[in-house]
Amino acid sequence: MPNLVEIRDLHFGYGERPILSGLQMDFPRGKVVAVMGGSGSGKTTILRLIGGQLAPQRGSISVDGEPVRTNDTAALYRMRRKMGMLFQHGALFTDLTVFENVAFPLREHADLPEELIHDLVLMKLEAVGLRNAAELKPAEISGGMARRVALARAVALDPQLIMYDEPFAGLDPISMGVTANLIRRLNDALGSTSILVSHDVHESFMIADYVYFLSAGAIVAHGTPREMMDSTDPYVKQFVHAESDGPVPFHYPGKSLAEDLGLGGRP
């Protein structure tokens, strides 16, 4: 099976408010796939649906040929054993050391002797350049270093699927470049599939094999980074080149200011 994750005719919303509509997405094995779009376009919701935190209202999601079943706790737990997640801003446990943060998923999901856990954690920290920071707390390291610790934790179990929620948010340019290169290198070394949710064009295009663009909960364009850079689609062009004028409005949709002020249709 060439795709690790497949999404078919997916619909999801909160109450009467639709979030995602009719999504069709493929995430091939061994590839880095970026899911891009403006704030509120539904990017993070896709990760939550794949991870089983949310259930679709219609449509299907499969991981490694198996449907994501949110109503079967045991099956969902087994499926999550194949997944790694890097949360936005890292989400490290502040009271645990760097070492203990990376060891956490190994202790939670794998029945391994402490000696082996010790060696595995040091290997993961070595891969992200932070083996010598093992005994520090998250408050004692920089934001960029904390994101690398979170990355080491995400790959601790050598997952088939790694999901990244805005991994470049809040990082300086050097840390962004380091993190992007680590995502690509670790994906290739592990033979994993990576889903990269981001709005950072340069870093995402540098490492992604394929890109999906979302707007208002629907796929508006998809293709390789080069195809997206050369695209004449108004939405893609506005997003990629950071243009202020385009199909993405500045104002949240709804009534005009004139209507709110009781001025009717007058400007």
C-alpha positions in Angstrom: 0.0 0.0 0.0 1.7 3.2 -1.2 -0.1 5.6 1.2 0.3 5.4 5.0 -2.6 7.8 5.6 -5.7 8.2 3.4 -8.6 10.7 3.9 -11.7 10.3 1.9 -14.7 12.7 1.6 -14.0 14.0 5.1 -16.5 16.4 6.7 -16.2 17.9 10.2 -17.7 20.8 12.1 -18.5 22.1 15.5 -22.3 22.2 15.8 -23.6 24.2 12.9 -20.2 25.6 12.0 -18.5 23.6 9.3 -14.7 23.3 9.6 -13.7 20.8 6.9 -15.6 19.9 3.8 -15.1 17.0 1.4 -11.4 16.5 2.0 -9.5 14.0 -0.2 -5.9 13.6 0.9 -3.1 11.0 0.5 0.1 10.9 2.6 2.6 8.5 0.9 5.0 6.4 2.9 8.4 7.9 3.4 7.4 11.4 2.3 7.1 14.8 4.0 3.7 16.3 3.2 3.0 19.9 4.2 -0.6 21.1 5.0 -0.7 24.8 4.6 -3.2 27.6 4.9 -4.1 30.7 6.9 -5.1 30.7 10.6 -8.5 29.0 11.1 -8.4 27.1 7.8 -8.6 23.7 9.6 -5.0 22.5 9.5 -4.7 21.4 13.1 -8.1 19.8 13.0 -6.9 17.4 10.4 -4.1 16.2 12.8 -6.6 15.8 15.6 -8.9 13.7 13.3 -6.0 11.5 12.2 -4.9 11.0 15.8 -8.5 10.1 16.9 -9.0 13.0 19.2 -12.0 14.0 17.0 -14.4 11.9 15.0 -15.5 12.9 11.5 -19.1 13.7 10.8 -18.8 12.0 7.4 -16.1 10.3 5.5 -13.2 8.1 6.5 -9.6 8.2 7.7 -7.2 5.2 7.5 -3.7 4.8 8.9 -1.6 1.9 7.6 -4.7 0.4 6.0 -6.8 0.5 9.2 -9.7 2.9 9.9 -9.3 5.3 12.7 -11.9 4.2 15.2 -12.5 6.8 17.9 -15.1 4.5 19.6 -12.6 1.7 20.2 -10.1 2.8 22.9 -7.9 -0.3 22.6 -7.6 -0.1 18.8 -7.0 3.7 19.0 -4.2 3.2 21.6 -2.5 0.5 19.4 -2.7 2.9 16.4 -1.3 5.8 18.3 1.7 3.5 19.1 2.6 4.0 15.4 2.4 7.8 15.7 4.6 10.6 17.0 3.4 14.1 17.6 5.2 17.4 17.9 2.8 19.8 19.5 2.7 23.5 18.8 5.3 25.2 21.1 6.7 21.8 22.1 4.4 21.1 25.1 7.1 19.6 27.2 6.5 18.6 30.8 7.9 21.5 32.7 8.7 19.6 35.9 10.6 16.8 34.1 14.1 16.9 32.8 14.9 16.8 29.1 15.8 13.1 29.6 12.5 12.3 31.4 10.5 14.1 28.7 12.0 11.9 26.0 11.7 8.8 28.1 8.0 9.4 28.8 6.5 7.7 25.6 8.9 4.8 25.9 7.7 4.1 29.5 4.1 4.7 28.5 4.0 2.5 25.4 6.9 0.0 25.6 7.7 -2.6 28.1 11.5 -2.1 28.1 14.2 -2.4 30.8 15.4 1.0 32.2 18.9 0.3 30.9 17.6 0.1 27.3 15.4 3.2 27.8 18.4 5.1 29.1 20.4 4.2 25.9 17.5 4.9 23.5 16.9 8.3 25.1 20.5 9.3 24.8 20.5 8.2 21.2 17.5 10.4 20.4 19.0 13.3 22.2 22.2 12.8 20.3 20.3 12.9 17.0 18.9 16.4 17.8 22.2 17.6 19.3 21.1 17.8 22.9 22.6 14.7 24.6 24.6 17.0 27.0 21.4 18.8 28.0 19.7 15.6 29.3 19.6 16.7 33.0 18.3 20.2 32.4 14.7 21.3 32.8 12.7 22.9 29.9 13.0 26.3 31.7 16.8 26.1 31.5 17.0 25.8 27.7 16.1 28.0 24.8 12.9 27.9 22.8 14.7 26.4 19.8 16.4 23.7 22.0 13.0 22.9 23.6 11.5 22.3 20.2 14.4 19.9 19.4 13.7 18.0 22.7 10.0 17.8 21.6 11.2 16.4 18.3 13.3 13.8 20.1 10.2 12.8 22.1 8.1 12.6 19.0 10.4 10.1 17.4 11.3 8.2 20.6 9.2 5.1 19.5 10.5 5.2 15.8 6.9 5.9 14.6 5.6 5.2 11.1 3.8 8.5 11.2 5.1 11.8 12.6 2.8 14.8 12.9 4.1 18.3 13.3 1.7 21.2 14.4 3.4 24.5 13.6 6.9 23.3 14.4 8.5 26.6 13.4 6.2 28.9 15.4 8.1 31.4 17.6 11.6 30.3 16.5 14.4 32.5 15.3 15.7 32.0 11.7 18.6 29.8 12.8 16.4 27.6 15.0 13.8 27.4 12.2 16.4 26.2 9.7 17.9 23.6 12.2 14.4 22.3 13.0 13.4 22.0 9.3 16.6 20.1 8.5 16.0 17.8 11.5 12.5 17.0 10.4 13.7 16.0 6.9 16.7 14.0 8.2 14.8 12.1 10.9 12.0 11.3 8.4 14.5 9.8 5.9 16.5 8.0 8.6 13.4 6.4 10.1 11.6 5.8 6.8 8.6 7.5 8.3 5.8 9.6 6.8 5.6 13.2 8.1 2.7 15.5 8.1 3.8 19.1 8.5 1.1 21.6 9.4 2.5 25.1 9.0 2.1 28.6 7.5 5.9 29.1 7.1 6.4 28.9 3.4 10.2 28.9 3.1 10.9 26.2 5.7 8.1 24.0 4.6 8.9 24.2 0.8 12.5 23.5 1.6 11.8 20.0 3.0 8.3 19.0 1.7 7.8 16.5 -1.1 4.2 17.6 -1.6 1.9 20.4 -0.4 -1.8 20.8 0.2 -3.3 24.3 0.5 -6.4 24.7 2.6 -8.8 27.6 2.6 -12.1 27.7 4.5 -11.9 24.0 5.2 -11.4 22.8 1.6 -8.4 21.9 -0.5 -7.9 24.7 -3.0 -4.6 23.6 -4.5 -2.0 20.8 -4.2 1.2 19.8 -5.8 5.0 19.9 -5.4 6.6 22.9 -3.8 7.9 24.0 -7.2 4.4 23.7 -8.7 3.0 25.8 -5.8 5.7 28.5 -6.2 4.8 28.8 -9.9 1.1 28.6 -9.4 -1.2 31.3 -10.7 -4.0 30.3 -8.5 -5.1 33.5 -6.7 -5.2 32.0 -3.2 -1.8 30.1 -3.6 -0.2 33.2 -5.1 -1.4 35.4 -2.3 -0.3 33.0 0.4 3.1 32.0 -1.0 4.1 35.6 -1.9 2.5 37.2 1.3 0.4 39.5 -0.7 -2.1 41.7 1.1 -4.7 41.7 -1.7 -6.3 38.5 -2.8 -9.1 36.0 -2.0 -8.2 35.9 1.7 -10.0 38.9 3.3 -8.7 41.0 6.1 -12.0 41.2 7.9 -13.8 38.2 9.4 -17.0 37.5 7.4 -20.3 38.9 8.7 -22.2 42.1 8.9 -20.6 45.4 7.8 -19.6 48.1 10.3 -22.4 50.3 8.8 -25.0 47.7 9.6 -23.7 47.2 13.2 -23.9 51.0 13.7 -27.5 51.0 12.4 -26.6 53.0 9.3 -28.2 50.5 6.9 -26.5 50.4 3.5 -24.9 53.9 3.9 -21.1 53.9 3.9 
